[in-house]
Amino acid sequence: MKLIQLSYVKNIISRHKGRPQQELAFCILVKNIAYEKLVEVHWAGEDHVWHVLPAEYHSSAGEDYEIWHAYALFHLSSHYSLPGNIEFALHYHVRGRDYWDNNSSHNYFIDADSGIRLQEGFPLLNIDYQPNLEQGQQFYPITVAVQHSRHFSQVYVHWTTDDWKTVHVTPCFFKRRHWDKVLWSNARNPNQYGCETWISQLQIGHAYRVQYAIGGATPRRQIWDNNLGRNYIARRERLKVLTLNLHCYQEEHQDHKFAQIAKAIRDLNIDIVCLQEVGEPWNDGKGDWNANAAKIIHDYLGPPYHVYTDWSHLGFDRYREGVAILSKYKFLYKDAGYISSSQDVYNIHARKVVMVQVSVPYIGEINVFSTHLSWWQDGFREQFERLRDWAQHKHDNHVRATLLCGDFNAKAGSEGYKLLSYDYEDQFLKANERRKFDKIFCQTPQPQMQYLHHDGRIDYIFLKKGSRLTATSAKELFTQQDYYGRVSDHTGYYLEFEPT
């Protein structure tokens, strides 16, 4: 397969909203050579003026390919005509080199309002694929383009919502007036390029995800589109969790850094944020709620976020220092308590933890703990054992997962980390270094901590073993190199989860 290749192109003139409008859509397969890349469509209409239309990443395909889409919409007016028939070529720039798919130097063409044109090599193709399921969506639409010359007698979808434990087969239907009914278009079905369009919908109910492949029966054989062997997947929003130690008002330009934290939470649409070293002025032990760091970040965020915080001890000789949780979801339950032997607010090793229970749509009830433990020599073991017992007590049959998030003051691979690993798993490691994770947590009765010798983390998101949740991606935030910059003497850890 080429490094860049056209899958299909769409050219539709719609009249269902009154005045005519022309829609151009391009689906492009790109070999994933490097993360940084440029994909674009060079095209011209009937006026022969050339334009460049940027494409955007859409989804993955197979092991090494990506699907990119480019889209443009034009409205007919007294000042502007529609592009009409178009010719085009595809451009891919990666690692300083340029690659083209220009139909062997002849460019591609598609007539105005002709519908879909499939590229050679795609006898049956899932088009208008949407990888995201919306809140409340219970039906998933399917649109399939096939080559009329193959004489398809049936087109069908094999699909599952439980990872293929059960399989459904749903037929697709051919409607000759498809484009006319959907968009008031004059495109024919099949059209002059020998392309037929079939449609269906899957009744997915309240499922978190749907996986599927599309097949078709021809006189010679069955033909499948399974996304280059990977199957198509559409899913709800992942659960997004961040943990960050705020450094208890010790930063320069503190308000700007609070604003940057809130911006990152908004930009990434993070659901749950666990904060440590949450400071507010001591004020003779009475505090000052309006100057509480978690409240300030919460105020920057606004609805729908909720905040829960509590303090443990006097920090840096002038602040009430504690922990907090921000959540987009309402708290079903919340609690706070000391996990240290000492509850003396003048003792820095008096440590309190806050926990909340939230109900995450399409996932279920999750228990989340925001914690800041002492170092091993200062009471880590007893603090963690109390935390573990507390978390176990709250983890009943209705709870889908328990997350321990925060600053554990236990270097990866240390005695404290090893103690944690008997009941909990390091999700950042699981998402980013699966082979190393398996050697530590899965392959032997005793964790092989030597693989973490160079890992300097002390901040983690741990997931209780047996939880029905898994980390799918993870990254470090608030580094010197990223967009938001440093906001603390700690970096943040951001993870995304899906239900299992």
C-alpha positions as CSV (number, residue, x, y, z in Angstrom):
1,M,0.0,0.0,0.0
2,K,1.2,3.5,-0.8
3,L,2.4,6.0,1.8
4,I,-0.6,8.2,1.0
5,Q,-3.7,6.9,-0.8
6,L,-7.2,8.1,-1.6
7,S,-10.0,6.0,-0.2
8,Y,-13.0,7.9,-1.5
9,V,-14.1,11.4,-2.4
10,K,-17.6,12.9,-2.0
11,N,-19.1,15.7,-4.1
12,I,-22.7,16.6,-3.2
13,I,-24.9,19.6,-4.0
14,S,-27.6,19.8,-1.4
15,R,-30.9,21.7,-1.7
16,H,-32.7,20.7,1.5
17,K,-31.9,24.0,3.3
18,G,-33.2,26.2,0.6
19,R,-30.3,27.7,-1.3
20,P,-27.8,25.2,-2.9
21,Q,-24.7,24.3,-1.0
22,Q,-21.8,22.1,-2.2
23,E,-20.0,19.6,0.1
24,L,-16.6,18.2,-0.7
25,A,-15.2,15.4,1.5
26,F,-12.0,13.5,1.1
27,C,-11.0,10.3,2.9
28,I,-7.2,9.6,2.9
29,L,-5.1,6.7,4.1
30,V,-1.7,7.7,5.4
31,K,1.2,5.5,6.5
32,N,2.1,6.6,10.1
33,I,5.8,7.3,9.6
34,A,6.1,9.9,12.4
35,Y,3.8,11.8,14.7
36,E,4.4,15.2,13.2
37,K,3.0,15.3,9.6
38,L,1.1,17.4,7.2
39,V,-1.7,16.0,5.0
40,E,-3.6,18.2,2.5
41,V,-5.7,18.2,-0.7
42,H,-4.7,20.4,-3.6
43,W,-7.8,21.0,-5.7
44,A,-9.4,23.2,-8.3
45,G,-13.0,23.7,-9.4
46,E,-14.4,24.7,-12.8
47,D,-12.7,28.1,-12.5
48,H,-9.3,26.3,-12.6
49,V,-8.1,28.2,-9.5
50,W,-6.1,25.9,-7.3
51,H,-6.6,25.8,-3.5
52,V,-5.0,23.9,-0.6
53,L,-7.4,22.2,1.8
54,P,-5.8,20.9,5.1
55,A,-6.7,17.4,6.2
56,E,-7.2,16.4,9.9
57,Y,-6.5,13.2,11.7
58,H,-9.6,11.1,12.1
59,S,-8.8,7.7,13.4
60,S,-6.3,4.8,13.1
61,A,-6.5,2.0,10.6
62,G,-4.7,-1.4,10.9
63,E,-1.3,-1.4,12.6
64,D,0.5,1.3,10.7
65,Y,-2.0,3.5,9.0
66,E,-4.2,6.5,9.8
67,I,-7.4,7.8,8.3
68,W,-7.4,11.6,7.6
69,H,-10.3,13.6,6.5
70,A,-10.6,16.9,4.6
71,Y,-13.9,18.7,4.3
72,A,-15.2,21.9,2.7
73,L,-18.7,23.4,2.4
74,F,-19.6,26.2,-0.1
75,H,-22.8,28.2,-0.3
76,L,-24.1,29.6,-3.6
77,S,-24.6,33.4,-3.4
78,S,-24.8,36.4,-5.7
79,H,-21.0,36.9,-5.2
80,Y,-19.8,33.3,-5.2
81,S,-20.6,30.4,-7.5
82,L,-20.1,26.7,-6.4
83,P,-16.9,24.9,-7.4
84,G,-18.8,22.4,-9.5
85,N,-16.6,19.6,-11.0
86,I,-13.3,19.4,-9.3
87,E,-9.8,17.9,-9.9
88,F,-7.4,17.2,-7.1
89,A,-4.2,15.5,-5.8
90,L,-3.1,14.5,-2.3
91,H,0.1,15.7,-0.6
92,Y,1.8,14.2,2.5
93,H,4.8,15.9,4.1
94,V,6.7,14.0,6.8
95,R,10.3,14.0,8.1
96,G,11.3,16.6,5.6
97,R,10.0,14.6,2.6
98,D,7.0,15.1,0.3
99,Y,4.8,12.3,-1.1
100,W,1.9,12.6,-3.6
101,D,-1.0,10.6,-4.7
102,N,-2.0,12.3,-7.9
103,N,-3.5,9.4,-9.8
104,S,-0.2,8.5,-11.6
105,S,0.3,12.2,-12.6
106,H,-3.2,12.5,-14.1
107,N,-4.9,14.0,-11.0
108,Y,-8.3,12.8,-9.7
109,F,-11.6,14.1,-10.9
110,I,-15.2,14.0,-9.6
111,D,-18.2,15.6,-11.1
112,A,-20.5,18.0,-9.3
113,D,-23.3,16.4,-7.3
114,S,-22.3,12.9,-8.3
115,G,-22.1,11.4,-4.8
116,I,-19.3,9.0,-3.8
117,R,-16.4,7.9,-5.9
118,L,-14.4,4.9,-4.5
119,Q,-10.8,4.5,-5.3
120,E,-9.7,1.3,-7.1
121,G,-8.8,-1.4,-4.6
122,F,-11.8,-0.6,-2.3
123,P,-14.7,-2.8,-3.5
124,L,-16.6,-2.3,-0.2
125,L,-15.9,0.6,2.2
126,N,-17.3,2.0,5.4
127,I,-17.8,5.7,4.7
128,D,-18.9,8.5,7.1
129,Y,-17.3,6.5,9.9
130,Q,-17.7,8.2,13.3
131,P,-15.5,7.0,16.1
132,N,-17.3,8.9,18.8
133,L,-20.7,8.0,20.4
134,E,-22.6,11.0,21.7
135,Q,-24.2,11.4,25.1
136,G,-27.6,9.7,24.9
137,Q,-27.0,8.2,21.5
138,Q,-28.7,4.7,21.3
139,F,-28.5,4.1,17.5
140,Y,-25.3,4.1,15.4
141,P,-25.7,4.9,11.7
142,I,-23.8,2.9,9.0
143,T,-23.2,4.0,5.5
144,V,-21.4,1.7,3.0
145,A,-20.2,2.3,-0.5
146,V,-19.7,-0.7,-2.8
147,Q,-18.6,-1.1,-6.4
148,H,-21.7,-1.9,-8.5
149,S,-19.7,-4.1,-10.9
150,R,-19.2,-6.6,-8.0
151,H,-23.0,-7.3,-8.0
152,F,-23.5,-7.3,-4.2
153,S,-26.6,-9.2,-3.2
154,Q,-26.2,-8.5,0.5
155,V,-24.3,-6.1,2.7
156,Y,-24.3,-6.6,6.4
157,V,-22.6,-5.5,9.7
158,H,-21.1,-7.9,12.2
159,W,-21.0,-6.1,15.5
160,T,-20.6,-6.4,19.3
161,T,-20.9,-4.2,22.4
162,D,-19.2,-6.7,24.7
163,D,-15.8,-7.4,23.0
164,W,-17.2,-10.2,20.8
165,K,-18.7,-12.3,23.7
166,T,-21.9,-11.9,21.7
167,V,-22.2,-11.1,18.0
168,H,-25.0,-9.4,16.2
169,V,-25.6,-9.3,12.4
170,T,-27.6,-6.4,11.0
171,P,-28.4,-6.1,7.3
172,C,-27.8,-2.9,5.2
173,F,-30.3,-1.7,2.7
174,F,-30.0,-0.3,-0.8
175,K,-32.2,2.8,-1.5
176,R,-32.1,4.0,-5.1
177,R,-33.2,7.5,-4.0
178,H,-30.7,7.7,-1.1
179,W,-29.1,11.0,-1.9
180,D,-32.4,12.6,-2.9
181,K,-34.1,11.6,0.4
182,V,-31.2,12.4,2.7
183,L,-29.9,15.7,1.1
184,W,-32.3,16.6,-1.8
185,S,-29.4,15.9,-4.1
186,N,-29.5,14.8,-7.7
187,A,-26.8,12.2,-7.2
188,R,-27.8,8.8,-8.5
189,N,-27.5,5.5,-6.7
190,P,-25.6,3.8,-8.3
191,N,-23.9,6.8,-9.9
192,Q,-21.8,7.2,-13.1
193,Y,-18.7,5.9,-11.3
194,G,-20.4,2.6,-10.5
195,C,-20.7,3.3,-6.8
196,E,-23.7,2.1,-4.8
197,T,-24.6,3.4,-1.3
198,W,-26.1,1.1,1.3
199,I,-27.3,2.2,4.8
200,S,-28.2,0.7,8.2
201,Q,-28.2,1.5,11.9
202,L,-27.2,-0.5,14.9
203,Q,-29.3,-0.5,18.1
204,I,-26.5,-0.1,20.7
205,G,-28.6,1.2,23.6
206,H,-26.5,2.4,26.5
207,A,-23.4,0.5,25.5
208,Y,-20.0,2.2,26.1
209,R,-18.5,1.0,22.8
210,V,-19.4,-0.8,19.6
211,Q,-17.0,-2.8,17.5
212,Y,-17.9,-3.9,14.0
213,A,-16.8,-5.0,10.5
214,I,-18.8,-4.8,7.3
215,G,-19.2,-7.7,4.9
216,G,-20.9,-8.2,1.5
217,A,-21.9,-11.2,-0.6
218,T,-21.1,-11.3,-4.3
219,P,-21.5,-14.1,-6.8
220,R,-17.8,-15.1,-6.4
221,R,-17.1,-14.5,-2.7
222,Q,-17.6,-12.5,0.5
223,I,-15.8,-9.2,0.7
224,W,-15.0,-7.5,4.1
225,D,-14.0,-4.1,5.3
226,N,-12.6,-4.6,8.8
227,N,-10.5,-1.4,9.0
228,L,-7.3,-3.1,7.7
229,G,-7.7,-6.0,10.2
230,R,-8.3,-3.8,13.3
231,N,-12.2,-3.6,13.2
232,Y,-14.0,-0.3,13.5
233,I,-14.7,1.0,17.0
234,A,-17.0,3.8,18.2
235,R,-17.1,4.6,21.9
236,R,-18.3,7.1,24.4
237,E,-16.0,9.7,26.0
238,R,-13.1,8.2,28.0
239,L,-12.7,9.0,31.7
240,K,-9.9,11.5,32.0
241,V,-8.0,11.9,35.3
242,L,-5.2,14.3,36.3
243,T,-3.1,14.3,39.5
244,L,-0.9,17.3,40.4
245,N,1.0,18.5,43.5
246,L,0.5,22.3,43.6
247,H,3.6,23.2,45.8
248,C,1.5,25.0,48.4
249,Y,1.8,28.6,47.2
250,Q,5.6,28.4,46.7
251,E,5.5,29.4,43.0
252,E,6.3,32.7,41.5
253,H,3.4,34.2,39.3
254,Q,1.1,31.9,41.3
255,D,-2.2,33.2,40.0
256,H,-1.1,32.8,36.4
257,K,-0.1,29.2,37.1
258,F,-3.5,28.5,38.6
259,A,-5.0,29.9,35.4
260,Q,-2.8,27.7,33.3
261,I,-3.9,24.6,35.3
262,A,-7.5,25.5,34.7
263,K,-6.8,26.1,31.0
264,A,-5.3,22.6,30.7
265,I,-8.3,21.1,32.5
266,R,-10.7,22.8,30.1
267,D,-8.6,22.2,26.9
268,L,-8.3,18.5,27.7
269,N,-11.8,18.2,29.0
270,I,-10.5,16.4,32.1
271,D,-13.2,14.8,34.3
272,I,-11.5,14.3,37.7
273,V,-8.5,16.3,39.1
274,C,-6.7,15.2,42.3
275,L,-4.6,18.0,43.9
276,Q,-2.0,17.9,46.7
277,E,-0.3,20.6,48.6
278,V,-3.4,22.7,48.3
279,G,-2.7,25.8,50.3
280,E,-4.6,28.6,51.8
281,P,-3.4,31.3,54.3
282,W,-3.0,30.0,57.9
283,N,-5.0,32.9,59.5
284,D,-4.5,31.5,63.0
285,G,-5.7,28.1,61.9
286,K,-9.0,29.5,60.5
287,G,-7.8,29.6,56.9
288,D,-9.1,31.8,54.1
289,W,-11.5,30.0,51.8
290,N,-11.4,32.6,49.1
291,A,-7.6,32.1,48.8
292,N,-7.8,28.3,48.8
293,A,-5.8,27.1,45.8
294,A,-8.4,24.4,44.8
295,K,-11.2,27.0,45.1
296,I,-9.3,29.4,42.8
297,I,-8.8,26.8,40.2
298,H,-12.4,25.8,40.5
299,D,-13.5,29.4,40.1
300,Y,-11.5,29.6,36.9
301,L,-13.2,26.5,35.6
302,G,-16.8,27.3,36.6
303,P,-19.7,24.8,36.0
304,P,-20.0,21.9,35.8
305,Y,-17.0,21.3,38.1
306,H,-17.5,20.5,41.8
307,V,-14.7,20.8,44.5
308,Y,-14.1,18.9,47.7
309,T,-11.0,19.7,49.9
310,D,-9.7,19.3,53.4
311,W,-6.5,20.3,55.2
312,S,-4.0,18.3,57.3
313,H,-1.3,20.5,58.8
314,L,0.5,23.8,58.8
315,G,2.7,23.9,55.7
316,F,5.7,26.1,55.0
317,D,5.0,27.9,58.4
318,R,2.2,30.0,56.9
319,Y,-0.4,27.9,55.1
320,R,-3.1,25.3,55.8
321,E,-2.0,22.5,53.6
322,G,-4.3,19.8,52.3
323,V,-5.6,17.8,49.4
324,A,-8.6,18.3,47.0
325,I,-10.6,16.7,44.2
326,L,-12.3,18.5,41.3
327,S,-14.9,16.6,39.4
328,K,-17.3,17.3,36.5
329,Y,-19.6,14.8,38.1
330,K,-21.6,15.3,41.2
331,F,-20.3,13.7,44.4
332,L,-22.5,10.7,45.4
333,Y,-20.4,10.4,48.5
334,K,-17.4,12.3,50.0
335,D,-15.2,11.8,53.0
336,A,-12.0,12.9,54.5
337,G,-9.8,11.5,57.3
338,Y,-6.3,11.2,58.7
339,I,-4.3,8.1,57.7
340,S,-1.4,9.0,59.9
341,S,-1.0,8.2,63.6
342,S,-0.5,11.9,64.3
343,Q,-3.4,14.4,63.9
344,D,-1.3,17.3,65.2
345,V,-1.8,20.1,62.7
346,Y,1.7,21.4,63.6
347,N,3.2,18.1,62.6
348,I,4.1,17.9,58.8
349,H,3.6,14.1,58.9
350,A,0.0,14.5,60.0
351,R,-1.6,13.4,56.7
352,K,-5.3,13.5,55.7
353,V,-6.8,12.1,52.5
354,V,-10.0,13.1,50.8
355,M,-12.2,10.6,48.8
356,V,-15.3,11.0,46.6
357,Q,-17.6,8.6,44.8
358,V,-18.9,9.7,41.4
359,S,-21.1,8.1,38.8
360,V,-19.4,8.3,35.3
361,P,-21.9,8.0,32.4
362,Y,-21.7,4.6,30.6
363,I,-18.9,3.5,33.0
364,G,-20.4,3.4,36.5
365,E,-19.5,4.3,40.1
366,I,-15.9,5.2,40.7
367,N,-14.1,5.8,44.1
368,V,-11.3,8.4,43.9
369,F,-8.8,9.2,46.6
370,S,-6.5,12.2,46.6
371,T,-3.5,11.5,48.8
372,H,-0.2,12.9,49.9
373,L,1.8,10.3,51.9
374,S,5.0,10.7,53.9
375,W,8.4,9.2,52.9
376,W,9.0,5.6,53.9
377,Q,11.1,6.5,56.9
378,D,8.5,9.0,58.1
379,G,5.5,6.8,58.3
380,F,4.6,5.7,54.7
381,R,3.8,2.0,55.6
382,E,1.2,2.8,58.4
383,Q,-0.3,5.6,56.3
384,F,-0.7,3.4,53.2
385,E,-2.0,0.4,55.2
386,R,-4.8,2.7,56.7
387,L,-5.5,4.1,53.2
388,R,-5.6,0.6,51.7
389,D,-8.1,-0.6,54.4
390,W,-10.3,2.4,53.9
391,A,-10.3,2.0,50.1
392,Q,-11.1,-1.7,50.5
393,H,-14.0,-1.0,52.8
394,K,-15.5,1.5,50.3
395,H,-15.0,-0.8,47.3
396,D,-18.3,-2.7,47.3
397,N,-20.0,-4.6,44.5
398,H,-21.5,-1.4,43.1
399,V,-18.1,0.2,42.6
400,R,-16.6,-0.3,39.2
401,A,-13.1,0.9,40.1
402,T,-11.0,2.5,42.9
403,L,-8.3,5.0,42.0
404,L,-5.6,6.2,44.4
405,C,-4.1,9.4,43.0
406,G,-1.4,11.8,44.3
407,D,2.0,12.3,45.7
408,F,3.1,9.1,47.4
409,N,6.7,10.1,48.2
410,A,7.7,6.6,47.1
411,K,10.1,6.4,44.2
412,A,9.2,3.9,41.5
413,G,10.6,0.6,42.4
414,S,11.2,1.5,46.1
415,E,9.9,-0.4,49.1
416,G,6.8,1.9,49.3
417,Y,6.1,1.3,45.6
418,K,6.5,-2.4,46.1
419,L,4.0,-2.4,49.0
420,L,1.5,-0.5,46.8
421,S,1.9,-3.0,43.9
422,Y,0.5,-5.9,45.8
423,D,-3.0,-4.5,45.6
424,Y,-2.7,-1.7,43.1
425,E,-1.3,-1.2,39.6
426,D,0.7,1.8,38.2
427,Q,-1.5,3.1,35.4
428,F,1.0,5.5,33.8
429,L,3.4,2.7,33.4
430,K,0.7,0.4,32.0
431,A,-0.3,2.9,29.4
432,N,3.2,4.0,28.3
433,E,5.5,1.0,28.9
434,R,3.3,-2.1,28.7
435,R,6.2,-4.6,28.3
436,K,7.9,-3.2,31.5
437,F,4.5,-3.1,33.3
438,D,3.9,-6.8,32.5
439,K,7.3,-7.8,33.7
440,I,6.6,-6.1,37.0
441,F,3.0,-6.8,37.6
442,C,2.0,-9.8,35.5
443,Q,4.7,-12.4,34.8
444,T,6.0,-13.4,38.2
445,P,4.7,-13.7,41.8
446,Q,7.3,-11.1,42.9
447,P,7.4,-7.7,41.2
448,Q,10.6,-7.2,39.2
449,M,11.4,-3.7,40.5
450,Q,14.9,-3.5,38.8
451,Y,13.1,-2.4,35.6
452,L,12.2,0.9,37.3
453,H,15.8,1.7,38.4
454,H,15.9,4.9,36.3
455,D,12.2,5.9,36.9
456,G,12.2,8.9,39.2
457,R,8.4,9.4,39.6
458,I,6.8,9.8,43.1
459,D,3.4,10.9,41.8
460,Y,1.0,8.2,40.5
461,I,-2.5,7.2,39.6
462,F,-2.9,3.6,41.0
463,L,-5.9,1.4,40.1
464,K,-7.1,-1.3,42.4
465,K,-6.5,-4.8,41.0
466,G,-9.8,-6.3,39.8
467,S,-11.3,-2.9,38.9
468,R,-13.3,-2.9,35.7
469,L,-11.4,-0.1,34.1
470,T,-8.2,0.1,32.1
471,A,-5.8,2.9,31.2
472,T,-5.6,3.5,27.4
473,S,-3.3,6.5,27.2
474,A,-1.1,8.6,29.6
475,K,1.2,11.6,29.4
476,E,3.1,14.0,31.7
477,L,1.7,17.5,31.9
478,F,3.1,20.9,33.0
479,T,6.7,20.2,31.8
480,Q,9.2,22.7,30.6
481,Q,8.5,21.5,27.0
482,D,4.7,21.4,26.9
483,Y,2.3,24.1,26.0
484,Y,1.3,25.0,29.6
485,G,4.8,25.2,31.0
486,R,5.8,24.5,34.6
487,V,3.3,25.3,37.3
488,S,4.9,23.5,40.3
489,D,8.0,21.7,41.4
490,H,6.1,18.6,40.4
491,T,4.7,17.6,37.0
492,G,1.2,16.4,36.5
493,Y,0.1,13.0,35.3
494,Y,-2.9,12.7,32.9
495,L,-4.5,9.4,32.1
496,E,-7.5,8.3,30.0
497,F,-9.5,5.2,31.0
498,E,-12.1,2.9,29.4
499,P,-14.3,0.3,31.0
500,T,-13.5,-3.4,30.6
